[in-house]
Amino acid sequence: MNFIACDGVWLHGGSGLPECNGVLHSVAGNEMRGLSGAALNWEQVSELQGEVMVLFAIVFGFLVLKKLL
């Protein structure tokens, strides 16, 4: 899969379509993987899941307290 990259800034044109004020480049999907950094290992995935669950519990608790008060 190929992606389009802009070496300038993406702008909204008058017709609502995106426009690049620089030069467009075609980037292969396998090249994009190298730009995003290394993949997460399972230990990092578990840690991230735990943090997301804590965040969910805090937000849920806040909403319950807001409803009760």
C-alpha positions, 0 to 999 in steps of 0.5 A: 500500500502506498501513501502520499506525503507532503514535504510542506503543510497540508491545507484545505482548499476552496473546494474543501479538498486537501492541498499541499503547499510543498511537493508530494511524495509517494511513500510505500507502506513498509517505509512508514513502519520504520518512521513510527519506531519499533513495535511494542513488546507484550510487556509494554502492551500489558502496561499500557492496558493497565494504564488505560483501565485505570484511566477508564476507572477514574473517568467512570468514577468521576461521572458517577460522583457527578451524577450523585452530587 
